[in-house]
Amino acid sequence: MKKLLLGLSTLLTLTACQNMPQPYNGTAGYQVESKSSQSAILSYTLATAPNHQVNQQKLQNACKKVIGQNKPYSITVLSTNEIANPAKFPTQNGVNIGHSQATFSLVGRSSNDSNVMRNTLDTHPDTLQVIRYQCS
């Protein structure tokens, strides 16, 4: 019974965190374009698959966080764009030695499983959805 309650509380916590608005971090999150005491224009970059209900909740929560009043806001979408995900284009890491690029890393054991795990953790969507909207 305790394991079931622990599992349910963890699931609820993870679900709640998915709808919390996050400031833009270079990949996803919201940016404030303009703000007044009663309205704001925001740009929200979403890295998830389009889900209208979840996206609406994220937009609504960002409005509440930016304007500061805990009430429902009217959302008017000004534009929607898809952009290439910058995380899909990794930066150059390593050391230049002459005309070659060398990369060094520490690995506890060389195993195909560790390579599969590393590749799985490094999975990113190809495109991001940018929603520019006004909340009032």
N, C-alpha and C positions, 0 to 999 in steps of 0.2 A: 504494500500500500504506500509506504514511504517513497519507494522508487517511482511509482506512478505519479504521486504528487510532485516530486522533484522534476520528473519529465515534463509534466504539464506546466509547471512554473517556468521552466527553461524555454519551452515552446512559446509561451505568452511573452516572455521577455524578448526573445528573438523577433517575434512578430511585431511587437511595439517598436523596436529599434528600427525596423525597416521603414516605418512611416515618419520617423523623426527627421526634420529638415536638417541638412548638413551644409555648412558653407562650402563654396566651391574649393576643391582641393587639387585642381589641375586636370581632373578626369570627370568628376560628377559633383553636383551640389548646386546651390543657388547663389546668385549675385544680385545685389540691389542696384538697379539703374537709376531710380529716383524714388523719393519718399516724401510724403507729407504726413500730417497727423491722422488723416483718415484714409489714405490710399497709398499704394506703392506700385511701381513697375519693376518686375523681377524677371530674371532669366534663369531658368532651371535646366541644368544638364542632367539627363537621366541615363544611367548605364544599364537599365533593365529592359526587358522585353515590354512592349506597349501593353499596359493593363490599365484601362480607363479608370476604374474605381481606385486602384492603388495610386495612380498618378494624381488624380483629383485630390486625394487625401494628402499627398506630399505637397502639392501646390497650396492647399488650404493651410496646412501646418506651417509652411514657410511664411505665408501672409501673417499668421498669428504671431510668429516669432519676430518678424521685422516690424510690424506696426505696434505690437505689444498688447493688443486687446484680445481677450479670449472670447471671441464671438465669430459666427460664420461670416465669411466675406463672399461677395459676388465676384466671380472670376471671369474675366474676359480675355480669351486667348488672342494675342496680337499676331503671333507667327509661330510656326513649327518647322524646324529644320532637322535634317539628319547630317551629322558630320562624321568624318573618319575619327576613330578612337586613337588619340595620341599614344596610348599605352601599347598599341599594336606595333609601334615603330620604336624599338628600344634604342637607347642612346649607346654610343660606342663606349665600351668599357675595355680596359686593358692597358697595355704599355706598348708604345711604339719602339721597336728595336730595328734600327735601320729602316728598310722599306716594308717591314712586316708588322703585323699587329699580334701581340702575344697576350693571352689571358690566363691568369693563374687562379686556381680555387682549391679550397681544402675539402676533401671528401673523406668521410669516416671509413667507408668501404665502397669499392666499386661494384655496383650492382645495377642491373637493369631496372629493378624496383625503384631505386632512388631517382633514376632519370625519369621514369614514368611519373613519380610523385612530384618532382620539380616541374615537369611540363604541365601536369594537371593544375598545380597551384598558380601557374603563370598564364592561365586561360583568361582572355578578355574578349568582350564582344567586338565585332568589327566596326560597328557604328554606334554613335551616341545620339540621343534625341534631345534637341534643345528647344524648350518651350519658353517663349517670351510672352508674358501676360501681365495684366493689370488686376489688382485686387482692390476693391473699394467697399 
